[in-house]
Each structure stands twice: as structure tokens, then as C-alpha cells.
Amino acid sequence: MSRSRRLCSTSVSGSGSLAVVSDPTNSTTEVITGGGVAFALSTTTANGLGISAGFGITRDTDGSDAAAGATGGGSMTFTSGGSTIVVGAVGAVGNAFGNIGGAAGAQVDLADGVAAAAGADITITTGHGVTLSTTVGGAALTIGYIFDGVDNTSVADNVGNTDTVATATGATVSMPMGDVTVGLGYGSATDTNTETSVGATVGYAAGGGTLTLGYGQSSLNGGNATYMGATYAMSLDADTSLTLGYNSTKDATNSNTQAEVGISRSLGGGASAFLDVKNVNGDGNNTGTAFAIGSSVAF
């Protein structure tokens, strides 16, 4: 009598952070704390199919949700032969691809006056569906289909209706070409109308770091949007990293530019200190410069 062997593993990790954030609009200072615990579960079947899922208990470190809550469990991941399939709660593949420029952490976004007015997202950015990631001839390919866009609301529940009209499709591909890496992305969403997004990125190793440029256009219900951005990331020494970012976005009614700086230094033992700066210029009251300084630790 043969007996199959099941390879299972469960890992637990945690994180916490403390940040002091300046608010340029109200001339106040906020102290933000948060953290969470993450559970990663995985197993391998007798024929080599990997199956994994993740769960968590969090108190948002960006202060957007004052209450702690459970996260994860909305999707299952299957791996085999170098390919990965995710079924359940997924993001829209190809949405606003190339809309880059972020360098600062989430905490600095809490300051009033530094929220971007112009947007480039298609209507459905999350939902219930399936994604496939694999490699084809040295290129990394991801395709996705959302069968229930849930009208772009949270995918915290675990039910997706295959009969809804809110759907999304998309694909991204990344191809190394010597010292240059080129990425292309396309996304489409259909609810009452159809919206599309197409963009590209180019990454290049320069000056001891990596420079990435992005550009794209979105055809939205409210009118067309264009965006461009750049990031430059480098290590100042073995323990210190620096990231610079710039983004310009214009939709049918608004336009804005963002400049960001993020500096992080490892303190050892999973702890690090950070300094983030974000400046936004745009329409309405969406202007200002915010600072965030603090520490985070991974347990």
C-alpha cells in the first residue's frame, strides 16, 4: 500500500510602525501608530501543485481605518511549473500601467492638502476574478479577468457573482533587453460603459541605481486622461536607501504634479527609520508639502 506525503507549512510574521506627520493645510502634527500580524499557509500536493493562502489581523499603519480588522482569505494561489494562478479577490491587471512616481510611504498621504485631484484609473480596479502569471521566452507575462467588479467597492467579502455586467480584463508584459527592461500594459473595464488604459515603462540601471520612466493614457467615461512619471532608487550605503519620484497626471477636469522623496535606514533587528517628503501642486485645494518621520519594525 502506497502512502502519499503532504508538504505543509505555516508561517507567522508581524510588523509595527510609528510616524510623526506634518499637515500643511491645518498646520498640525499627527502621531500615527499601527501594525499587524500576517499568517501565510501553503501546501504541496503529491503531483507538485502548490497551494497557498494568506490571512492577517491589522490596524492600518496609514491611519485610514481606526479599527483593527481581519484581512486576507479572499483568494487562493496555485503554483505549478513556474506559473502562478490566483483565484478570488484580485486587482485589475493593466490598470493605469506606467502611472508611477511614488517614493514616499503611506503615512505622509494622511496630511490634508497632498491628495491628488486628477485620476487615471479605469472604473473597476478590484473585484473577484482570476490572474495568471508566467514567463514566455524570457518575458514575464500577467493576464487577468475580473468577472465581478463589485461596482469598484471593497472585495472584503468572499463571494463573486459570475453574472454581473461589471467586468475587467488586462495584460502586462515585462521584457529585459540588455541593460534596459521594457514593460507594456493594457486594461479594460466594462460596467455601463467601457473604459480602457494603455501604458509603458522603461527601466535602466544608471549611476549606481535604477531609473524607471512611465507613460500612459486612459480613455475614461468622464474624458481622456494622460500621465507620466519617473522614479530613481539607489543605495547610499549598505544600510541606507534613497528613492526619488515624480508624477504628472491630467484628466478631463483636473491636473496635478507630485514630487516625492523617501529615505530609509536599517537599524538592525528588523527595525528601520524613515523620512518621507511629498509635494503636490494641482487644481483646487490639492496642494501642499507634507513630511513624515518615524520607524518601522518587522518581527
C-alpha positions as CSV (number, residue, x, y, z in Angstrom):
1,M,0.0,0.0,0.0
2,S,1.4,3.4,-1.0
3,R,1.2,6.4,1.1
4,S,1.3,10.0,-0.2
5,R,3.3,12.7,1.6
6,R,1.8,16.2,2.1
7,L,4.2,19.1,2.5
8,C,2.6,21.8,4.5
9,S,3.9,25.0,6.2
10,T,2.5,27.8,8.2
11,S,4.5,31.0,9.0
12,V,3.6,34.0,11.2
13,S,5.1,37.4,10.8
14,G,4.4,40.8,12.3
15,S,5.1,44.5,11.8
16,G,4.6,47.8,13.6
17,S,5.3,51.4,12.9
18,L,5.3,54.8,14.5
19,A,5.2,58.0,12.4
20,V,5.0,61.8,13.0
21,V,3.3,63.5,10.1
22,S,3.0,67.2,9.4
23,D,-0.2,68.6,8.0
24,P,0.4,71.6,5.7
25,T,-3.2,72.7,5.4
26,N,-4.2,72.7,9.0
27,S,-0.7,73.4,10.4
28,T,-0.9,70.5,12.8
29,T,1.1,67.4,13.5
30,E,-0.2,63.9,13.8
31,V,1.3,60.9,15.6
32,I,0.3,57.6,13.9
33,T,0.9,54.1,15.1
34,G,-0.2,50.8,13.6
35,G,0.8,47.2,12.9
36,G,-0.4,43.8,12.2
37,V,0.1,40.0,12.2
38,A,0.3,38.0,9.0
39,F,-0.3,34.3,8.5
40,A,1.0,32.5,5.4
41,L,-0.2,29.0,4.8
42,S,0.9,26.7,2.0
43,T,1.0,23.1,1.0
44,T,2.2,21.0,-2.0
45,T,0.1,18.1,-3.4
46,A,1.6,14.7,-4.4
47,N,1.8,15.8,-8.0
48,G,3.8,19.0,-7.2
49,L,0.9,21.6,-7.2
50,G,1.5,24.4,-4.7
51,I,-1.5,25.9,-2.9
52,S,-1.3,28.9,-0.6
53,A,-3.4,31.5,1.2
54,G,-2.8,34.4,3.5
55,F,-4.7,35.9,6.4
56,G,-4.0,38.8,8.7
57,I,-5.0,40.9,11.7
58,T,-4.2,44.6,11.1
59,R,-4.5,48.1,12.5
60,D,-3.8,50.2,9.5
61,T,-0.4,52.0,9.7
62,D,-1.7,54.8,7.4
63,G,-4.5,55.7,9.8
64,S,-7.2,55.2,7.2
65,D,-9.1,52.8,9.4
66,A,-9.2,53.4,13.1
67,A,-10.5,49.9,13.9
68,A,-8.5,46.7,13.8
69,G,-9.8,44.0,11.5
70,A,-9.2,40.7,9.7
71,T,-7.6,40.7,6.2
72,G,-6.9,38.1,3.6
73,G,-8.7,34.9,2.8
74,G,-10.3,36.4,-0.3
75,S,-8.2,34.4,-2.7
76,M,-6.3,31.2,-3.3
77,T,-3.0,30.9,-5.1
78,F,-1.9,27.9,-7.2
79,T,1.7,27.4,-8.5
80,S,3.0,24.8,-10.9
81,G,5.8,24.7,-13.4
82,G,6.8,28.3,-13.0
83,S,3.3,29.6,-13.4
84,T,1.0,31.2,-10.7
85,I,-2.7,31.4,-10.8
86,V,-4.7,33.5,-8.2
87,V,-8.5,32.9,-7.9
88,G,-10.7,35.2,-5.8
89,A,-10.1,38.8,-4.8
90,V,-7.7,40.4,-7.3
91,G,-6.7,43.7,-8.7
92,A,-7.4,44.8,-12.3
93,V,-4.4,43.8,-14.4
94,G,-3.0,46.6,-16.6
95,N,-5.0,49.4,-14.9
96,A,-3.1,52.8,-15.3
97,F,0.1,50.9,-16.2
98,G,3.0,53.3,-16.2
99,N,1.5,55.7,-13.8
100,I,4.5,55.7,-11.5
101,G,6.3,58.2,-9.3
102,G,5.6,57.1,-5.8
103,A,8.6,57.2,-3.4
104,A,7.1,58.1,0.0
105,G,5.3,55.8,2.4
106,A,1.6,55.7,3.1
107,Q,1.7,57.7,6.3
108,V,2.6,61.0,4.5
109,D,-0.6,60.7,2.4
110,L,-2.7,61.4,5.5
111,A,-1.8,65.1,5.6
112,D,-4.5,67.3,4.2
113,G,-3.6,69.1,1.0
114,V,-1.5,66.4,-0.5
115,A,-4.2,64.3,-2.2
116,A,-4.0,64.1,-6.0
117,A,-7.1,65.5,-7.8
118,A,-6.5,64.1,-11.3
119,G,-7.1,60.4,-11.8
120,A,-6.2,57.8,-14.4
121,D,-7.9,54.6,-13.1
122,I,-10.5,52.7,-15.0
123,T,-13.8,52.2,-13.3
124,I,-13.1,48.7,-12.0
125,T,-9.8,48.5,-10.1
126,T,-10.6,45.4,-7.9
127,G,-13.0,42.5,-7.9
128,H,-13.4,38.8,-8.0
129,G,-11.7,37.0,-10.8
130,V,-8.5,35.2,-11.8
131,T,-5.0,36.1,-12.8
132,L,-2.2,34.1,-14.4
133,S,1.5,35.0,-14.2
134,T,4.1,33.1,-16.2
135,T,7.2,33.5,-18.3
136,V,7.3,33.3,-22.1
137,G,10.7,33.3,-23.8
138,G,12.3,35.3,-21.0
139,A,9.4,37.8,-20.7
140,A,7.2,38.0,-17.6
141,L,3.5,37.9,-18.6
142,T,0.5,38.5,-16.4
143,I,-3.1,38.3,-17.7
144,G,-6.3,38.8,-15.6
145,Y,-10.0,38.7,-15.8
146,I,-12.5,40.1,-13.2
147,F,-15.9,38.6,-13.6
148,D,-17.4,40.6,-10.7
149,G,-16.2,44.2,-10.3
150,V,-18.5,44.7,-7.4
151,D,-19.0,48.2,-8.7
152,N,-15.5,49.0,-7.6
153,T,-16.2,48.5,-3.9
154,S,-14.1,46.6,-1.4
155,V,-13.5,42.9,-2.1
156,A,-13.5,42.1,1.6
157,D,-16.4,39.6,1.1
158,N,-15.6,36.2,-0.4
159,V,-18.5,36.0,-2.9
160,G,-18.2,36.8,-6.6
161,N,-21.2,36.7,-9.0
162,T,-20.3,35.5,-12.5
163,D,-23.5,37.0,-13.9
164,T,-22.6,40.7,-13.2
165,V,-22.0,43.2,-16.0
166,A,-19.1,44.8,-14.1
167,T,-16.1,43.0,-15.7
168,A,-12.4,43.8,-16.4
169,T,-9.7,42.3,-18.5
170,G,-6.0,43.2,-18.9
171,A,-2.4,42.1,-19.5
172,T,1.1,43.2,-18.7
173,V,4.4,42.0,-20.1
174,S,8.0,42.9,-18.9
175,M,10.9,42.2,-21.3
176,P,14.6,42.6,-20.4
177,M,16.7,44.0,-23.3
178,G,20.3,44.1,-22.2
179,D,20.6,46.9,-19.6
180,V,17.0,48.1,-20.3
181,T,13.8,46.5,-19.1
182,V,10.6,47.4,-21.1
183,G,7.1,46.9,-19.7
184,L,3.8,47.2,-21.5
185,G,0.3,47.1,-20.1
186,Y,-3.3,47.2,-21.2
187,G,-6.5,47.2,-19.2
188,S,-10.2,47.4,-20.0
189,A,-13.3,47.7,-17.8
190,T,-16.9,47.4,-18.7
191,D,-19.9,48.4,-16.5
192,T,-22.5,50.6,-18.0
193,N,-19.7,51.8,-20.4
194,T,-16.3,50.6,-21.5
195,E,-13.0,52.2,-20.3
196,T,-9.5,51.4,-21.4
197,S,-6.0,52.1,-20.3
198,V,-2.6,51.6,-22.0
199,G,0.9,52.4,-20.8
200,A,4.5,51.6,-20.9
201,T,7.6,51.7,-18.6
202,V,11.3,51.7,-19.3
203,G,13.9,50.8,-16.5
204,Y,17.6,51.4,-16.8
205,A,20.5,50.9,-14.4
206,A,22.2,54.3,-14.0
207,G,24.5,55.9,-11.5
208,G,24.5,53.1,-9.0
209,G,20.7,52.9,-9.0
210,T,17.7,52.2,-11.2
211,L,15.9,54.8,-13.2
212,T,12.3,53.9,-14.3
213,L,10.2,56.1,-16.7
214,G,6.5,55.6,-17.3
215,Y,3.8,57.0,-19.6
216,G,0.2,56.1,-20.4
217,Q,-3.3,57.1,-21.4
218,S,-6.7,56.2,-20.2
219,S,-10.0,56.5,-22.1
220,L,-12.5,57.2,-19.3
221,N,-16.2,57.8,-19.1
222,G,-15.6,61.4,-18.0
223,G,-12.9,62.0,-20.7
224,N,-9.4,61.1,-21.5
225,A,-6.5,61.1,-19.0
226,T,-2.7,61.2,-19.6
227,Y,0.0,60.5,-17.1
228,M,3.8,60.3,-17.0
229,G,6.2,59.6,-14.1
230,A,9.7,58.6,-13.1
231,T,11.4,57.0,-10.1
232,Y,15.0,56.7,-9.2
233,A,16.1,54.2,-6.5
234,M,19.6,53.7,-5.1
235,S,21.5,52.6,-2.1
236,L,23.6,55.3,-0.3
237,D,25.4,52.6,1.7
238,A,24.8,49.0,2.9
239,D,22.0,50.2,5.3
240,T,20.5,53.3,3.6
241,S,18.3,53.5,0.6
242,L,17.0,56.6,-1.3
243,T,14.1,56.8,-3.7
244,L,13.0,59.9,-5.7
245,G,9.7,60.1,-7.6
246,Y,7.9,62.5,-9.9
247,N,4.4,62.2,-11.5
248,S,2.2,64.4,-13.6
249,T,-1.4,63.4,-14.3
250,K,-4.1,65.3,-16.2
251,D,-7.7,64.1,-16.7
252,A,-10.7,65.8,-18.3
253,T,-11.2,68.4,-15.4
254,N,-8.0,68.4,-13.2
255,S,-4.3,68.2,-13.4
256,N,-1.6,67.8,-10.8
257,T,2.1,67.1,-10.2
258,Q,3.7,65.2,-7.4
259,A,7.3,65.1,-6.2
260,E,8.3,62.6,-3.5
261,V,11.4,61.7,-1.6
262,G,11.8,58.6,0.6
263,I,14.8,57.7,2.7
264,S,15.1,54.5,4.8
265,R,17.9,53.3,7.0
266,S,18.1,49.8,8.6
267,L,18.8,49.8,12.3
268,G,19.2,46.1,12.6
269,G,17.0,43.5,14.2
270,G,14.3,44.2,11.6
271,A,13.9,47.8,12.6
272,S,14.4,50.8,10.3
273,A,14.0,54.6,10.4
274,F,12.4,56.6,7.6
275,L,11.9,60.1,6.4
276,D,9.3,60.9,3.6
277,V,8.5,64.1,1.8
278,K,5.7,64.7,-0.6
279,N,4.8,67.8,-2.5
280,V,1.6,68.2,-4.6
281,N,0.6,71.0,-6.9
282,G,-2.8,70.9,-8.6
283,D,-6.3,72.1,-9.0
284,G,-8.5,73.2,-6.1
285,N,-7.1,72.7,-2.6
286,N,-4.9,69.7,-3.6
287,T,-1.6,71.4,-2.9
288,G,1.0,71.3,-0.2
289,T,4.1,69.7,1.2
290,A,4.0,67.1,3.9
291,F,6.7,65.4,5.9
292,A,6.6,62.1,7.8
293,I,9.4,60.7,10.0
294,G,9.3,57.6,12.0
295,S,10.3,54.0,12.5
296,S,9.0,50.6,11.4
297,V,9.9,47.1,12.6
298,A,9.4,43.7,11.1
299,F,9.1,40.8,13.7
